[in-house]
Amino acid sequence: MQEDTRDKAQGRLKRIAGQVAGIQRMLNEDRYCVDVLLQITAVQAALMETGRVILAGHIETCLTQALRSRDQQERRKKIDELMNVFTRFCRVEGRSDTDPAANHTPDPKPRGKGR
């Protein structure tokens, strides 16, 4: 990992650690549930952004080096690895099975003018 990427990620993680400590204080102070949930959502978003920073750094360094390599097997390995990471990353970032909106089936007959 490049030093710049590491520094960015560590700075973000330090802020996230502060946010998590704040959430713990909120719980200890018996703060309003919605306020706690909003802070948890902020931490989740911050973690996802940290992941994006690290993923971008990986693509710029490790993956680029492998693609420039003459070793076909190494290129294939890195591409497969990246596809696996994207699959996991998108699953974490996307809607969950418990999200009611994720289970909503759109009306096949849209209603509008002329219907």
N, C-alpha and C positions, 0 to 999 in steps of 0.2 A: 504494500500500500504506500502510495506517495505521501510524503510528509504533509503537504498541503491538505490532502483529503483527510488524513489522520487528525490534523489540528482542527479542521472544521467539524469533524464527527465528535471529537472529544469536547469541544466547546459546546456543541448542541447537547451532548449527553450530560454535561455538568448542569446546564440549564434545566434539563429534564429531571435530573436528580433533585434540584431545588423545587420544581413543580410537584414532584411526588412527595417530598417532605411537607410541602404546603397542604397537599391533600390529606396526609396523615394528621396534620394539625387540625384541619377542618373536621375530620372525623372525631378527634379527641374533644373538640369544642362543640360537638353535636350540631354542626352547621346544617343548613337546609339541603336536603337530598339533591335537589335539582342543581344547586350550585356545585356540589361535589361531582355530580355526573358531568357537568359542563367542563370542569377542570380535568376529569379523566379523559374526556374527548380531546381536550387540548393536548394532553400528554400523548395520546395515541397518534394525533396528527404530527406532533413533533418527532415521534419515533419513526413514522413513515417517511418524513422528510429526511431524517438522518439516514435511513436506509437508501433513499434515492441518491444522496450524496456519495455514499459508499459504493453503490451500484455504478454510478457514473464514473467514479474513479477506477473501478474494476474494468469497465469497458474501455476506458482511455488507456489503461496500462496493460493489464494481464491479457485481456482478450485481443487487443491490437497486436501485441507481441506474438501471440499464438497464430493469428491470421497472417502475419508476415513471415512466419516460419515456413520452411520447406517440408516440415514434418506433417504429412496429411493426417496421421493418427492424432497428433497433438491438437491440430485445428479442430478435428471432429470432436475430440474430448471437450475442448473449451466451448464449442458451440452447444453441445449437449448439456454441459454444465449451466450455461447461461439460460437455455430454455427451461431447465429445471428451476432455476432461481426465479425467472419471470413467472412461471406457473405458481410457485409458492407465494411470491410477492403479491401477485394479482389476487390470489385467493384471500390473503390476509387483508388486502386493501378493499376488496369488493364487499358486496352485501353478504350477510351471514344467512344461514337457514332460518334463524329466529326473527329475521327482519320481515314484518308483514308485507312490506312493499315488494320484497323479493319473491314472494309467493303469489302476488297478484297477477291474475291473467287478464289481459286487456279484453274489453268487449269486442267481439269479432264484427259486430254490426254498429259502426259509429253512427251516432245520431247527430244530425245537424240540419241545416236548411235543406228542404227538398225531401225529407224523410218523414 
